[in-house]
Amino acid sequence: MDKITVAELASECSVQNQVVLSELKRLGLYVFSPSATIDATFADTIRKKILNQRETDEARQAEAEKKKEAHEETAKQGKKIAAKKAVTPAEAPEAPKAKKGVKKPEKAPEVKHEEETHPRLSLAPRKGRKHYDRETAELVEVVAPVAAQKPAELTNLEAAQRVLSGIGAPVEVPPPPESAPSAPEPEPSETKPAVEAGPATPLVTEPVAPPEPVLRLEEPVAHPGTVSKKIVVPKAKTKILMRTSTEKVVTPEITDRILKGLQEKTPVARPAAPVRFVKKKKPGRAEAPERVARVVELPRPPASPEDYRPIAITEGVTLKELAEKMEIKSKYIIQKLIAKGILASINQTLDLEVAKDVCAEFGFRAEVISFEQEAEARQEVADNPTDRVTRPPVVTIMGHVDHGKTSLLDAIRETNVTATEAGGITQHIGAYHVDIKGRNIVFLDTPGHEAFTLMRARGAQVTDIVVLVVAADDGVMPQTVEAIHHAKAANVPIVVAINKIDKPGAQPERVKQALSEHGLLAEDWGGDVVTVPVSAKQKTNLDLLLEMILLVADLKELKANPRRLASGVVLEAQVDIGRGRVVTVLIQNGSLRVGDVFMAGAVHGRVRALIDDRGRSIESAGPSMPVEIQGLQDLPQAGDSFQVFEDAGKARQVAELRQAKLREKALRTTARVSLEALYEQMRQGTVKELPIILKADVQGSVEVLSDVLNKLSTEKVKVRILHSAAGAITETDALLASASNAIIIGFSVRPERKAQELADAEGVEIRLYTVIYNVANDIKNAMIGMLEYTTREKYLGRAEVRETFRVPKFGLVAGSYILDGIVRRNSDVRLLRDSIVIHEGKIISLRRFKDDVAEVKSGFECGIGLEHFSDVKVGDIIEAYTVEKVQPTSL
């Protein structure tokens, strides 16, 4: 299937790399590097999703533009309608504004005149203010009377208006009450007579300037029978009059009332802050606290890196959990992620590097801890000291191979485990629970063979006490020294058991002296190391050894809480034909029960069955108990931590995240090894490789075998393990071996029937072993067989040239005498002159007298013809030899 990198896909879709990585996480594929490759199926899905999103955004943008254009068009239409309604030149012309204190000359009245009596209509809108609300005036057509109207007499109101006009304020008078058009008004004593209208000429009135500034009240006069327009409006509001003169003016009574009303109206000051409307308090309820807006100040990165606040985050941390740890809202983290081109929901898992960057932007220094460490710390806080009880000690038996470790454990358990081990050596970590005088001790039996270094180191890390077994007749050996180093590195106390004291050549004192050279000084020599001479075969001093173990355990005060969730370490993992995937774990704290959800390394599961070291099914197991667990989805690695969780979803999420990281790491490692191998082959030439598929019964054996086989690699031949796993040899393994020309190594496992048939048909070699050093020897021999043959020169004989002569068929022939050895036809020769090599070639002609011969022995004369060489002189030495191919015997 075609593959594409994340960076190429992002470039193709014109988006950032983080967008593609986020989409892959949503699809369940955790990829953390833009250079990682993905399948074409995922790439097509992401392309379609990004294309659909882009089309949706374009459609939304087009729709928004259409709405905006429609809104603008509606606004333009509204402005046009408002402009038409605002003013019409033929119907409502603006009244001209007169300057204060200046009298404009009056114009002659026209035939048709519109009278504006509304006080608001005489006011022009001020700049920066809103227009006044003008009520729509009703136009009423009135037929002009035949006789022109005469000016009416001045009333008190008119007198007030005259006074106010002297002040300088423009005043408009409300319209007089309507009357019949034929009723003439009485003429005042001092008024100018109206101009009578003629039938064909327009009515013209001559303006007469009054002697003093007064308010002139006129009504339009028209021809008899003509139509004039009159504005009928509601009662006008009181107008604010402005005083421009400093002279004291005597006003009539009505003017006093107007001015008095104006003085009472004072402007109301606008409040500085918006008025808060408080809900009316109901009787019987407590007053609600006033809500005050709180300004949130987000933390910022400090100037110095030392001022960053430390914060602990776990693998698989979600956005919500990160916000809770930093005590800020999730939306601020989402804003930071969007700025980085990452789209994440509140419950989405964040990459550790991304989480660190986000924490740094808010002034935090993120420290990554494992999921198990956080759970352990959380339980330590909630742990009740009163619930802690004394737990059994975990004792690991270590030492050199064949020093009697398993035999000593058999004597303690009164069983015979050694007889069941292949080759008589331990090849797994055996965990056993022993009851001794009402107290329990857990023993771990580790291998002593040199190949099992990882197992010994793992056993030292999970134990409380190390029992170092040393044979009294053999002394301190390399694996003994290695076990001492493992115990010291783990800071574990050591109890020395000097075994095989019943043998004739036993020398316990020599063993103590050798141990003192490595920092273990016995108590009887003035040190603090407990030393017990024992005999596993005769069962001598076993009780004393157990008492010393319990004494050391009491001094350490080993305690655990059986009420908390179980935690421990994986000792072994294997695939059983009848039971499936089985894991051996040592519970270090808490209690494990059937049905608990747990996680071991990158594998999660639920406990379906618990089996103790005696093969009995149990419902629960307490601290320091070795048990077998069934119910895993996959096999963890030996040495992985084991932890029980209440949240099954969180355990599954973290396990999937770890598996994705392991897959990515494997891909990076494979690519790097391939490139390095290619460069090495180009630099040094082709290198032989032995491809191997490795299957073993338990995961610990797989690790050991992989380590042993990798150590066999040399510069000439390299071992390449294509696949290694615990379990039986399957049909898939046979197919892989057939495609890659590999051999299958099975350790304590058998091939399935279909796998065996396929291997026979394809010519795949399957080798089965039960002892680990047999695997190493056979693979070493196979690697030697892959080496190219070496050449070796074999000396045959020497001849001295005494005469030279020419033969028509062969040219120059050297008459020679065989000094020693034998000279054969077609053998390689070397021509020496004064001990200097002159020529190297082959003998093409060898004759005695006139007969061709195959060889000539020492003491005889013969004629020798050399290939492509004729410069032979008397006294030269011809040395004959052959080149042989030699099979290498070592790497």
Secondary structure, 3 states (H helix, E strand, C coil): CCEEEHHHHHHHHCCCHHHHHHHHHHCCCCCCCCCCEEEHHHHHHHHHHHHHHHHHHHHHHHHHHHHHHHHHHHHHHHHHHHHHHHCCCCCCCCCCCCCCCCCCCCCCCCCCCCECCCCHHHCCCCCCCCCCCCCCCEEEEEECCCCCCCCCCCCHHHHHHHHHHHHCCCCCCCCCCCCCCCCCCCCCCCCCCCCCCCCCCCCCCCCCCCCCCCCCCCCCCCCCCCEEEEEECCCCCCCCCCCCCCCCCCCCHHHHHHHHHHHHCCCCCCCCCCCCCCCCCCCCCCCCCCCCCCCCCCCCCCCCHHHCEEEEEECCCEHHHHHHHHCCCHHHHHHHHHHCCCCCCCCCECCHHHHHHHHHHCCEEEEEECHHHHHHHHHHHHCCHHHCEECCCEEEEEECCCCCHHHHHHHHHCCCCHHHCHHHCCCCCEEEEEEECCEEEEEEECCCCHHHHHHHHHHHHCCCEEEEEEECCCCCCHHHHHHHHHHHHCCCCEEEEEECCCCCCCCHHHHHHHHHCCCCCEHHHCCCEEEEECECCCCECHHHHHHHHHHHHHHHCCEECCCCECEEEEEEEEEECCCEEEEEEEEEECEEECCCEEEECCEEEEEEEEECCCCCEECEECCCEEEEEEEECCCCCCCCEEEEECCHHHHHHHHHHHHHHHHHHHHHHHHHHHHHHHHHHHHHCCCEEEEEEEEECEHHHHHHHHHHHHHCCCCCEEEEEEEEEECCECHHHHHHHHHHCCEEEEECCCECHHHHHHHHHHCCCEEEECCHHHHHHHHHHHHHHHCCCEEEEEEEEEEEEEEEEEECCCEEEEEEEEEEEEEECCCEEEEEECCEEEEEEEEEEEEECCEECCEEECCCEEEEEECCCCCCCCCCEEEEEEEEEECCCCC
